Amino acid sequence: MNEFDGETFDAERDGSRLKHQLEAVRTLMLDGEWRTLSEISKLTKDYPEASVSARLRDLRKAKFGGFTVDREYVEKGLWRYRVTAATLDGCPDCCNGTVCVNDTGDPETSQFAVCPTCKGDSRQ
């Protein structure tokens, strides 16, 4: 998985923590269910809501999968979120019909999903 970055990011201090948060949020949210930040927090080791919100923003970034993160207003300033398949600007030549959704660094244990652009037929 690509590195996090930012002005205050310190790889030694933050790298492992952020990686685990991202994996937990992504794994939970890939079911496509709508959830509030509070619900996501409770289902992911009680990570703080601010951290959950930041990881949802990370999931939108290409280097973390380029997922679509939808949001929907509930009431009184409360929003809920849903993560759907990664979005790609055209199907990359190397996709072979799939995109990686959980890069463990090992092709045997990484998880892949059908490419949302070519729908599994990379010849399109």
Helices and strands as residue ranges (DSSP letters): H 11-29, E 35-36, H 37-43, H 49-60, G 62-64, E 67-75, E 78-86, E 98-102, E 111-114
